[in-house]
Amino acid sequence: MAFVDSRMEIDGGDGDVDDFQPAFAGQFGAGVRFALTDSLTADVGYRYKAVLNALSLGEGGGDDHASGTYETHIVQGGVAWMF
C-alpha cells in the first residue's frame, strides 16, 4: 500500500489541487554478495519499486482524473567489514 500525495498550484491559486489517495504498491529486489577476504565482502543489488493505478489529478482536480504507474529502478553497491 502506498499513499500518493498530489499537490499542484494552478495559475495564481485558482483551482489548486491537494489530494491524498491510497494505491497498490510493490517491489522486487535481487542481489549478490561475494567475499573479497575473510572479513570483507562486497555486494551489488537491484530493486524495482512501483505504485500501480495511482490517481493522477488533472487541472483543477475535477472529473479529469486518470490513473498512472510510478516506477523507480535502483542499482546499489556496498562493502561490509566483519569484525
KOLTILUM-606448 format. One record per atom (N, C-alpha, C, CB): residue number from 1; residue in three letters; atom name; x, y, z. Coordinates in Angstrom, 2 decimals. Atoms other than C-alpha are relative to their C-alpha. Glycine has a CB too. Layout:
N
[NUM, ALA, CA, [X, Y, Z]];
...
This chain:
83
[1, MET, N, [0.85, -1.17, 0.00]];
[1, MET, CA, [0.00, 0.00, 0.00]];
[1, MET, C, [0.89, 1.23, 0.00]];
[1, MET, CB, [-0.97, 0.00, 1.22]];
[2, ALA, N, [-0.69, -1.30, 0.04]];
[2, ALA, CA, [1.24, 3.47, -0.87]];
[2, ALA, C, [-1.04, 1.09, 0.09]];
[2, ALA, CB, [0.86, 0.16, -1.32]];
[3, PHE, N, [0.87, -1.16, -0.05]];
[3, PHE, CA, [-0.25, 6.86, -0.25]];
[3, PHE, C, [0.62, 1.09, -0.86]];
[3, PHE, CB, [-0.22, 0.50, 1.46]];
[4, VAL, N, [-0.49, -0.99, 0.95]];
[4, VAL, CA, [0.15, 9.36, -3.10]];
[4, VAL, C, [-0.58, 1.35, 0.37]];
[4, VAL, CB, [-0.37, -0.39, -1.46]];
[5, ASP, N, [0.40, -1.35, -0.37]];
[5, ASP, CA, [0.05, 13.00, -2.10]];
[5, ASP, C, [0.25, 0.90, -1.21]];
[5, ASP, CB, [0.78, 0.50, 1.27]];
[6, SER, N, [-0.10, -0.83, 1.20]];
[6, SER, CA, [-0.67, 15.18, -5.15]];
[6, SER, C, [-0.26, 1.45, 0.37]];
[6, SER, CB, [-1.00, -0.48, -1.10]];
[7, ARG, N, [0.17, -1.43, -0.26]];
[7, ARG, CA, [-0.13, 18.91, -4.85]];
[7, ARG, C, [0.41, 0.75, -1.26]];
[7, ARG, CB, [0.83, 0.46, 1.24]];
[8, MET, N, [-0.28, -0.74, 1.21]];
[8, MET, CA, [-0.29, 21.30, -7.76]];
[8, MET, C, [-0.63, 1.39, 0.12]];
[8, MET, CB, [-0.52, -0.75, -1.25]];
[9, GLU, N, [0.54, -1.36, 0.01]];
[9, GLU, CA, [-0.66, 25.07, -7.90]];
[9, GLU, C, [-0.30, 0.37, -1.44]];
[9, GLU, CB, [1.00, 1.02, 0.65]];
[10, ILE, N, [0.42, -0.32, 1.35]];
[10, ILE, CA, [-2.56, 26.29, -10.90]];
[10, ILE, C, [-0.20, 1.50, -0.14]];
[10, ILE, CB, [-1.30, -0.76, -0.37]];
[11, ASP, N, [0.11, -1.41, 0.38]];
[11, ASP, CA, [-2.09, 29.82, -12.28]];
[11, ASP, C, [-0.56, 0.92, 1.08]];
[11, ASP, CB, [-0.86, 0.11, -1.20]];
[12, GLY, N, [0.38, -0.98, -1.00]];
[12, GLY, CA, [-2.23, 32.01, -9.22]];
[12, GLY, C, [-0.94, -0.49, 1.08]];
[12, GLY, CB, [-0.61, 1.13, -0.66]];
[13, GLY, N, [0.79, 0.53, -1.11]];
[13, GLY, CA, [-4.19, 29.72, -6.92]];
[13, GLY, C, [-1.42, -0.37, -0.34]];
[13, GLY, CB, [-0.02, 0.98, 1.07]];
[14, ASP, N, [1.36, 0.40, 0.37]];
[14, ASP, CA, [-7.45, 29.24, -8.82]];
[14, ASP, C, [-0.01, -1.48, -0.36]];
[14, ASP, CB, [-0.53, 0.86, -1.18]];
[15, GLY, N, [0.13, 1.42, 0.30]];
[15, GLY, CA, [-8.33, 25.55, -8.74]];
[15, GLY, C, [1.20, -0.83, 0.43]];
[15, GLY, CB, [-0.22, -0.18, -1.45]];
[16, ASP, N, [-1.14, 0.77, -0.49]];
[16, ASP, CA, [-5.27, 24.36, -6.77]];
[16, ASP, C, [-0.43, -1.42, 0.36]];
[16, ASP, CB, [0.64, 0.69, 1.22]];
[17, VAL, N, [0.26, 1.41, -0.30]];
[17, VAL, CA, [-5.02, 20.60, -6.25]];
[17, VAL, C, [0.80, -0.40, 1.22]];
[17, VAL, CB, [0.35, -0.91, -1.21]];
[18, ASP, N, [-0.66, 0.58, -1.16]];
[18, ASP, CA, [-4.20, 18.99, -2.91]];
[18, ASP, C, [-0.79, -1.25, 0.35]];
[18, ASP, CB, [0.08, 1.02, 1.23]];
[19, ASP, N, [0.75, 1.24, -0.16]];
[19, ASP, CA, [-5.26, 15.34, -2.83]];
[19, ASP, C, [0.92, -1.08, 0.54]];
[19, ASP, CB, [-0.65, -0.44, -1.34]];
[20, PHE, N, [-0.74, 1.09, -0.65]];
[20, PHE, CA, [-4.16, 12.25, -0.90]];
[20, PHE, C, [-0.76, -1.28, -0.30]];
[20, PHE, CB, [0.15, 0.24, 1.56]];
[21, GLN, N, [0.69, 1.21, 0.44]];
[21, GLN, CA, [-5.00, 8.83, -2.40]];
[21, GLN, C, [0.80, -1.25, 0.34]];
[21, GLN, CB, [-0.26, 0.06, -1.52]];
[22, PRO, N, [-0.69, 1.28, -0.16]];
[22, PRO, CA, [-4.15, 5.22, -1.47]];
[22, PRO, C, [0.12, -0.70, -1.35]];
[22, PRO, CB, [-0.75, -0.90, 1.01]];
[23, ALA, N, [-0.22, 0.76, 1.24]];
[23, ALA, CA, [-2.77, 2.95, -4.20]];
[23, ALA, C, [0.77, -1.28, 0.35]];
[23, ALA, CB, [0.77, 0.85, -1.07]];
[24, PHE, N, [-0.72, 1.26, -0.17]];
[24, PHE, CA, [-1.39, -0.58, -4.54]];
[24, PHE, C, [1.47, 0.22, -0.35]];
[24, PHE, CB, [-0.62, -1.14, -0.87]];
[25, ALA, N, [-1.43, -0.15, 0.24]];
[25, ALA, CA, [2.42, -0.76, -4.33]];
[25, ALA, C, [0.70, -1.34, 0.17]];
[25, ALA, CB, [0.61, 1.05, 0.95]];
[26, GLY, N, [-0.78, 1.23, -0.14]];
[26, GLY, CA, [5.02, -3.48, -4.68]];
[26, GLY, C, [1.45, 0.26, -0.35]];
[26, GLY, CB, [-0.56, -1.10, -0.89]];
[27, GLN, N, [-1.41, -0.10, 0.33]];
[27, GLN, CA, [8.72, -4.07, -5.02]];
[27, GLN, C, [0.59, -1.38, -0.23]];
[27, GLN, CB, [0.76, 0.74, 1.11]];
[28, PHE, N, [-0.73, 1.22, 0.29]];
[28, PHE, CA, [11.13, -6.68, -6.27]];
[28, PHE, C, [1.48, 0.33, 0.12]];
[28, PHE, CB, [-0.35, -0.57, -1.42]];
[29, GLY, N, [-1.43, -0.25, -0.13]];
[29, GLY, CA, [14.79, -6.97, -5.42]];
[29, GLY, C, [0.81, -1.27, -0.18]];
[29, GLY, CB, [0.31, 0.61, 1.35]];
[30, ALA, N, [-0.93, 1.13, 0.17]];
[30, ALA, CA, [17.74, -9.20, -6.23]];
[30, ALA, C, [1.41, 0.54, 0.18]];
[30, ALA, CB, [-0.18, -0.69, -1.40]];
[31, GLY, N, [-1.38, -0.44, -0.17]];
[31, GLY, CA, [21.42, -9.08, -5.44]];
[31, GLY, C, [0.93, -1.16, 0.27]];
[31, GLY, CB, [0.09, 1.00, 1.12]];
[32, VAL, N, [-1.02, 1.00, -0.30]];
[32, VAL, CA, [24.65, -10.94, -4.91]];
[32, VAL, C, [1.02, 0.60, 0.95]];
[32, VAL, CB, [0.69, -0.49, -1.30]];
[33, ARG, N, [-1.06, -0.40, -0.92]];
[33, ARG, CA, [27.29, -10.78, -2.20]];
[33, ARG, C, [1.13, -0.99, -0.17]];
[33, ARG, CB, [-0.51, 0.04, 1.49]];
[34, PHE, N, [-1.14, 0.89, 0.15]];
[34, PHE, CA, [30.77, -12.16, -2.54]];
[34, PHE, C, [1.13, 0.46, 0.91]];
[34, PHE, CB, [0.48, -0.06, -1.47]];
[35, ALA, N, [-1.08, -0.26, -0.94]];
[35, ALA, CA, [33.77, -12.42, -0.23]];
[35, ALA, C, [1.23, 0.50, -0.75]];
[35, ALA, CB, [0.34, -1.26, 0.81]];
[36, LEU, N, [-1.28, -0.49, 0.53]];
[36, LEU, CA, [36.86, -10.34, -1.02]];
[36, LEU, C, [1.15, -0.55, 0.82]];
[36, LEU, CB, [0.03, 1.55, -0.01]];
[37, THR, N, [-0.94, 0.62, -0.94]];
[37, THR, CA, [38.74, -11.57, 2.06]];
[37, THR, C, [-0.85, -0.72, 1.05]];
[37, THR, CB, [0.98, 1.07, 0.67]];
[38, ASP, N, [0.75, 0.68, -1.06]];
[38, ASP, CA, [37.78, -13.50, 5.22]];
[38, ASP, C, [-0.91, 0.97, 0.76]];
[38, ASP, CB, [0.97, -0.66, 0.97]];
[39, SER, N, [0.81, -0.94, -0.77]];
[39, SER, CA, [36.40, -10.31, 6.79]];
[39, SER, C, [-0.60, 1.13, -0.85]];
[39, SER, CB, [0.84, 0.60, 1.09]];
[40, LEU, N, [0.51, -1.08, 0.87]];
[40, LEU, CA, [35.49, -8.11, 3.78]];
[40, LEU, C, [-0.86, -0.60, -1.11]];
[40, LEU, CB, [1.18, 0.82, -0.60]];
[41, THR, N, [0.88, 0.44, 1.08]];
[41, THR, CA, [32.54, -8.64, 1.45]];
[41, THR, C, [-0.47, 1.20, -0.81]];
[41, THR, CB, [-1.21, -0.79, 0.57]];
[42, ALA, N, [0.57, -1.02, 0.88]];
[42, ALA, CA, [31.13, -6.67, -1.47]];
[42, ALA, C, [-1.33, -0.52, -0.52]];
[42, ALA, CB, [0.97, 0.34, -1.19]];
[43, ASP, N, [1.29, 0.42, 0.54]];
[43, ASP, CA, [27.60, -6.69, -2.80]];
[43, ASP, C, [-0.48, 1.00, -1.04]];
[43, ASP, CB, [-1.04, -0.15, 1.13]];
[44, VAL, N, [0.67, -0.83, 0.99]];
[44, VAL, CA, [25.60, -5.34, -5.71]];
[44, VAL, C, [-1.44, -0.50, -0.08]];
[44, VAL, CB, [0.72, -0.05, -1.41]];
[45, GLY, N, [1.40, 0.39, 0.01]];
[45, GLY, CA, [21.83, -5.29, -5.92]];
[45, GLY, C, [-0.84, 0.90, -0.90]];
[45, GLY, CB, [-0.56, 0.01, 1.40]];
[46, TYR, N, [0.97, -0.72, 0.83]];
[46, TYR, CA, [18.85, -4.15, -7.94]];
[46, TYR, C, [-1.34, -0.03, 0.72]];
[46, TYR, CB, [-0.11, -0.63, -1.44]];
[47, ARG, N, [1.33, -0.06, -0.59]];
[47, ARG, CA, [15.47, -3.01, -6.66]];
[47, ARG, C, [-0.92, 0.78, -0.93]];
[47, ARG, CB, [0.04, 0.65, 1.41]];
[48, TYR, N, [1.05, -0.64, 0.80]];
[48, TYR, CA, [12.33, -2.16, -8.62]];
[48, TYR, C, [-1.17, 0.27, 0.93]];
[48, TYR, CB, [-0.43, -0.90, -1.23]];
[49, LYS, N, [1.16, -0.37, -0.81]];
[49, LYS, CA, [9.53, -0.27, -6.86]];
[49, LYS, C, [-1.04, 0.63, -0.90]];
[49, LYS, CB, [0.40, 0.96, 1.16]];
[50, ALA, N, [1.07, -0.56, 0.82]];
[50, ALA, CA, [6.15, 0.62, -8.33]];
[50, ALA, C, [-1.23, 0.28, 0.84]];
[50, ALA, CB, [-0.34, -0.94, -1.16]];
[51, VAL, N, [1.31, -0.32, -0.54]];
[51, VAL, CA, [2.92, 2.30, -7.30]];
[51, VAL, C, [-0.95, -0.09, -1.18]];
[51, VAL, CB, [-0.04, 1.45, 0.69]];
[52, LEU, N, [0.86, 0.30, 1.14]];
[52, LEU, CA, [0.16, 0.97, -9.56]];
[52, LEU, C, [-1.34, 0.70, 0.12]];
[52, LEU, CB, [-0.22, -1.50, -0.12]];
[53, ASN, N, [1.33, -0.63, 0.10]];
[53, ASN, CA, [-3.01, 2.75, -10.66]];
[53, ASN, C, [-0.19, 1.13, 0.99]];
[53, ASN, CB, [-1.08, -1.03, 0.21]];
[54, ALA, N, [0.11, -1.17, -0.88]];
[54, ALA, CA, [-2.27, 5.86, -8.61]];
[54, ALA, C, [-0.78, 1.08, -0.74]];
[54, ALA, CB, [1.41, 0.52, 0.43]];
[55, LEU, N, [0.82, -1.05, 0.59]];
[55, LEU, CA, [-4.68, 8.68, -9.21]];
[55, LEU, C, [0.88, 1.19, -0.35]];
[55, LEU, CB, [-1.13, 0.42, 0.96]];
[56, SER, N, [-0.72, -1.17, 0.47]];
[56, SER, CA, [-3.13, 11.45, -11.27]];
[56, SER, C, [-1.02, 1.09, -0.25]];
[56, SER, CB, [0.84, -0.30, -1.29]];
[57, LEU, N, [1.03, -1.02, 0.05]];
[57, LEU, CA, [-5.02, 14.67, -10.90]];
[57, LEU, C, [0.22, 0.96, -1.15]];
[57, LEU, CB, [-0.05, 0.76, 1.29]];
[58, GLY, N, [-0.06, -0.98, 1.08]];
[58, GLY, CA, [-5.81, 16.92, -13.82]];
[58, GLY, C, [-0.18, 1.39, 0.54]];
[58, GLY, CB, [-1.04, -0.29, -1.06]];
[59, GLU, N, [0.11, -1.40, -0.39]];
[59, GLU, CA, [-6.11, 20.69, -13.76]];
[59, GLU, C, [-1.29, 0.25, 0.75]];
[59, GLU, CB, [0.08, 0.90, -1.23]];
[60, GLY, N, [1.16, -0.35, -0.79]];
[60, GLY, CA, [-8.44, 21.85, -11.04]];
[60, GLY, C, [-0.56, -1.14, 0.82]];
[60, GLY, CB, [-1.06, 0.52, -0.88]];
[61, GLY, N, [0.46, 1.13, -0.81]];
[61, GLY, CA, [-8.97, 18.35, -9.60]];
[61, GLY, C, [-1.43, -0.41, -0.28]];
[61, GLY, CB, [0.14, 0.33, 1.44]];
[62, GLY, N, [1.38, 0.34, 0.33]];
[62, GLY, CA, [-12.32, 17.94, -11.37]];
[62, GLY, C, [-0.15, -1.45, -0.40]];
[62, GLY, CB, [-0.51, 0.89, -1.12]];
[63, ASP, N, [0.26, 1.37, 0.43]];
[63, ASP, CA, [-13.55, 14.87, -13.19]];
[63, ASP, C, [1.03, -0.52, -0.99]];
[63, ASP, CB, [-1.36, -0.11, -0.60]];
[64, ASP, N, [-1.00, 0.43, 0.98]];
[64, ASP, CA, [-10.45, 14.64, -15.37]];
[64, ASP, C, [1.14, -0.78, 0.64]];
[64, ASP, CB, [0.57, 1.21, -0.74]];
[65, HIS, N, [-0.99, 0.86, -0.64]];
[65, HIS, CA, [-8.67, 12.14, -13.12]];
[65, HIS, C, [0.41, -1.12, -0.97]];
[65, HIS, CB, [-0.56, -0.60, 1.32]];
[66, ALA, N, [-0.50, 1.13, 0.76]];
[66, ALA, CA, [-6.52, 9.50, -14.77]];
[66, ALA, C, [0.92, -0.78, 0.92]];
[66, ALA, CB, [0.74, 0.45, -1.30]];
[67, SER, N, [-0.90, 0.78, -0.84]];
[67, SER, CA, [-4.58, 6.65, -13.23]];
[67, SER, C, [1.30, -0.22, -0.74]];
[67, SER, CB, [-0.64, -1.36, 0.39]];
[68, GLY, N, [-1.32, 0.22, 0.57]];
[68, GLY, CA, [-0.91, 6.04, -13.77]];
[68, GLY, C, [0.84, -0.84, 0.93]];
[68, GLY, CB, [0.69, 1.33, -0.29]];
[69, THR, N, [-0.93, 0.80, -0.78]];
[69, THR, CA, [2.01, 3.98, -12.55]];
[69, THR, C, [1.28, 0.79, 0.21]];
[69, THR, CB, [0.29, -1.36, -0.70]];
[70, TYR, N, [-1.26, -0.64, -0.33]];
[70, TYR, CA, [5.01, 5.47, -10.78]];
[70, TYR, C, [1.02, -1.10, 0.29]];
[70, TYR, CB, [-0.15, 0.97, 1.23]];
[71, GLU, N, [-1.00, 1.06, -0.11]];
[71, GLU, CA, [8.18, 3.37, -11.07]];
[71, GLU, C, [1.38, 0.58, 0.31]];
[71, GLU, CB, [0.05, -0.84, -1.29]];
[72, THR, N, [-1.41, -0.34, -0.21]];
[72, THR, CA, [11.76, 3.51, -9.79]];
[72, THR, C, [0.83, -1.26, -0.19]];
[72, THR, CB, [0.23, 0.60, 1.42]];
[73, HIS, N, [-0.99, 1.07, 0.16]];
[73, HIS, CA, [14.78, 1.38, -10.67]];
[73, HIS, C, [1.24, 0.45, 0.77]];
[73, HIS, CB, [0.32, -0.28, -1.53]];
[74, ILE, N, [-1.13, -0.36, -0.86]];
[74, ILE, CA, [17.60, 1.35, -8.13]];
[74, ILE, C, [1.07, -1.08, -0.12]];
[74, ILE, CB, [-0.46, 0.18, 1.49]];
[75, VAL, N, [-1.15, 0.90, -0.03]];
[75, VAL, CA, [21.05, -0.22, -8.51]];
[75, VAL, C, [0.90, 0.51, 1.13]];
[75, VAL, CB, [0.77, -0.05, -1.40]];
[76, GLN, N, [-0.79, -0.40, -1.15]];
[76, GLN, CA, [23.13, -0.21, -5.35]];
[76, GLN, C, [1.16, -0.94, 0.21]];
[76, GLN, CB, [-0.86, 0.06, 1.25]];
[77, GLY, N, [-1.16, 0.81, -0.32]];
[77, GLY, CA, [26.51, -1.45, -4.22]];
[77, GLY, C, [0.42, 0.27, 1.43]];
[77, GLY, CB, [1.16, 0.28, -0.98]];
[78, GLY, N, [-0.43, -0.19, -1.38]];
[78, GLY, CA, [28.05, -1.94, -0.83]];
[78, GLY, C, [1.20, -0.86, 0.35]];
[78, GLY, CB, [-1.14, -0.32, 0.95]];
[79, VAL, N, [-1.15, 0.73, -0.54]];
[79, VAL, CA, [31.02, -3.14, 1.16]];
[79, VAL, C, [-0.25, -0.19, 1.49]];
[79, VAL, CB, [1.36, 0.76, -0.26]];
[80, ALA, N, [0.18, 0.27, -1.43]];
[80, ALA, CA, [30.84, -4.80, 4.60]];
[80, ALA, C, [1.29, -0.56, 0.58]];
[80, ALA, CB, [-1.17, -0.99, 0.23]];
[81, TRP, N, [-1.17, 0.48, -0.75]];
[81, TRP, CA, [33.65, -5.31, 7.08]];
[81, TRP, C, [-0.50, -0.72, 1.23]];
[81, TRP, CB, [0.97, 1.18, 0.40]];
[82, MET, N, [0.44, 0.80, -1.16]];
[82, MET, CA, [33.08, -8.08, 9.64]];
[82, MET, C, [1.15, -0.09, 1.00]];
[82, MET, CB, [-0.45, -1.43, -0.45]];
[83, PHE, N, [-1.01, 0.05, -1.07]];
[83, PHE, CA, [34.89, -7.95, 12.98]];
[83, PHE, C, [0.33, -1.40, 0.39]];
[83, PHE, CB, [-0.47, 0.77, 1.22]];
